[in-house]
Amino acid sequence: MNTLTLALVAALGFAIPAQAHQIWIEQPGQGNATIRFGEFGENLREASPGLLDKFVKPAGTLLSAKGEQKADAAKTADGFALPFKAAAGESIVAEDAHYPLYTWKQGDKETTNRYHPAARLITGFAEQAPKLALDLVPTGKPGQFKLVFQGQPKAKTKVALVTQSGWAKEEHTDEQGLVTFDMPWKGTYVAEVSLNERTPGERQGASGTEKYDGVSYVTTVTYVHPDGLEPIPAGPAAAPNK
């Protein structure tokens, strides 16, 4: 994390998530899925006590031919555990729609904003329907995704693909919201996209109606590629922020 980001986060008392932070879904070979928070490309997973404690109610949904299974996630020392895993042909989506609002001041203007982190895990590139407000879904072609915002394709938007070693590639969606990546190595890839929506709105919070001036959406997709070259080793795990 760069010096400017650290200074900003410290000044606001962790009121907003650190720059470039996202949630993503990990699933070990034999265990259930876990929601992580941090920077995948820097091998950074935030912990509790720490930035994980800002989350209010992360939840996930297992999507399969049998239907949908929804569940709240349980906080652990380094993530949020879900009570299921995605088998071949299945996927998982997760989000925290209740992350605390934060106030941002630029000059004399003060705005209240909402951060909406979301994630998807896929086990293959079979075509899927969007489920999240900002969603990146496989289209049926290997390496190809379609970006959808509030049910409509989102064109000319940057999407980044990263591995835990720090290798990254950026592309922009076309007029149909499509973007395609080569995946040269075996192993886990995380695609990330963000969008700032400046439309005011409101939501129901623990203490009543909460009004905000805009929403910052950040959504990821995790995919474990079974083929290709041996992956570049990841660097040492980064220390979580306290």
N, C-alpha and C positions, 0 to 999 in steps of 0.2 A: 504494500500500500504506500502511495507516495506521501511526501511531507504535507502537501496541501490538503490531501484528504484527511490525514490524521489531525491536522489543526482544525479543520472544519468539524469533524466528528467530535473532537474534544470540546470545542467551543459550544456546541449545541447539546452537550451531554448525551450523546448517542440518540438525539431526537429523531434523526433520520438514519437510514441504513447507509453503511459506508459505500462510497462510490464504487460501481461495478459489482457490488455484492448481488447475489441471486440465490434462490433456492433451487435445488435439483434433487432428483431421486436416485438413490443408489440401491442396488439389490445384489447381495452376495449370492454365490451359487446355491447355498443350502438354506439361507435365511430369508426372513421377510424384508420388505422394502423399508427404507429409511429416508426421510426428508432431511437434507443437509442445507446449511446456510453458510455462505462464504464466497470464495472465489476459486472455482474448480481448477482453472488454469494455473493458479499459484499454489495448488495443494493446500488451500486454507479452508478449514472447517471451524466455524465459530462454536463456542462451548457455553455451558452454564456452570458457574456464574459467568455472565458476560452477555454478548449480544443476543444469544438465543432467548434470553429472558424478556425481550421486547415483544415476542410473538404472543398473540392472544389465544387463537383457536385454529391452529393449522389442522387441516383435514384432508383426507384422500378418498378417491373413488376407484375401485377396481372395475375395469370395463372388459367384459367377456361376452361370449355368445350366450351365456346363461342370464345376462342382464348386468345390472350395476350393483355393486356392494360398497356402501359408503361407511366411513368410520372416522372418528376423531383420532388424531395422532397423539401419542404419549411422549412427553419430553424426557430425554435421557441426557447424559452428560455432554454429548456431542451431536445431537440431532433429535428428530421426532420419529418415533417408531410407529409403523403402520401394522395392523394385525393380519396382513395378507401379502402375497407376492404375485407377480404377473407370470403366468406360464406362457409357453409359446403361443403366439396368436392373440395374447391379451395385452392390455396396457393399463397404466395407472395415471390419473391426473390428481394434482394436489394444489392447494392454495390456502392463504390466510387472508380472508376478506375483512378481518377486523384489526389488522395491524394499526397501532395508534397513529392518529393524525399528527402532523408536525407543522410548525410555523416557520416560514421562511421570510426573511427580511432583506430586501434589496433597496438601498437608499431609504426613502421615506415610506416605501410601500411594503406592507406586511400581508402575506397570503398564507392561508391554511391549506395544506395539501394532504393527499392520501397516497400511500405506497401500497401497491397491490402485487405481491409476489405470487407466482404460480409456476407449476412445473408439470411435465408429462414424461413418462417413461414408455418407450416402445420396445417391442421384441422383434419387430420386422417392419417392412415398408408397405404392407398391405394398406389400402386406402382407409382412412378413418375420418369420422365426422368431428368437427370442432365441438368442444365442451366448455372451454374457458373464454373469458371476455377477449383476451388476446391469446390466440392459440396458433401453434405451429404444428401442422399435422402431416403425416406421410401421405403421399398421393397414389401409391401403387408402383412407382418407379424407384429403383434403388438410388438412395442419396437425395431424393427430391422431396421437398416440403412445400406446403402451401400455407401462407400466413393469412390469418383471418382475424379481423377486429370487429367485434359486435356483429358477427354473422356475415360480414362482407370481406371479400379479398382486399388485402392491403398492399398496394403497389409501392415500388421505389423506396423500400425500407431496408436498412442495413441489418443483416443477420450474421453473427459470428459463430464459428465452429471451433471448439478448443479441445485439447486433450490435457491430461493432468501434468504432462511434461512441460506445458506452456506453449506448445505448437498451436498456432491459431491461423484461421483464414476467414476473410470477410467477403461477403457477396451481397448484392442488393436484389430484392424481389423484382420480378418483371411486372408488366401491366396486369397480369392475372394473379399476382401475389405469389408466383412460383419462384423457388430458388433451389439450385442443385449443387451438391458438394461431392467431390471425390474424397474417399476415405482410404488413404494409402496403408494405414497400419491396423493391425488387430487391436482390440481393446475398446475402452470406453471413450465416447465422444459426447460432448454437451454442446448443443446449439443454443444460442441466447439471442433474444430480441427484446427491445424496449421501446416504449412509446409514451409520450407525455400528452395527455388529453387536458385541454384547458377549459373544458366545460364545467361550470359549477354544479354541485349536486349535494345530496345528503344521504345519510345512512343511519340505521338504528344502532346506537352504542349502548354500553352498560348503563349509562346515566341518562339515556334519552336520545333525541335526534342530534346528530352531529353534522354540521354543514362544512363543506370544503370548496375550494376554488378550482381544483384540478386533481387529476389522478396520474401518478407515475406507474405504468404497468411494466413489469419485467417478467418474462416467461422463458423457460428453458425446456429443452427436450433431451433426454438421455437415451443413448443407444449403444449397446455393446456389439461391436463389429467382430464377427467370428473369423474373418479372413484377412489376408494381407501380410505385410512385413511385421517383424517383431517390433513392438512399440518402443519409442524412446523412453527410457526410464524417467520417472518423476523425480523431482528434486526433493529435498527434505521437507517434511510437513511444516508449514508456516505456523507460528505461534498465534493462537486465538487472541482477539482483542478483549481486554478486561474493562 
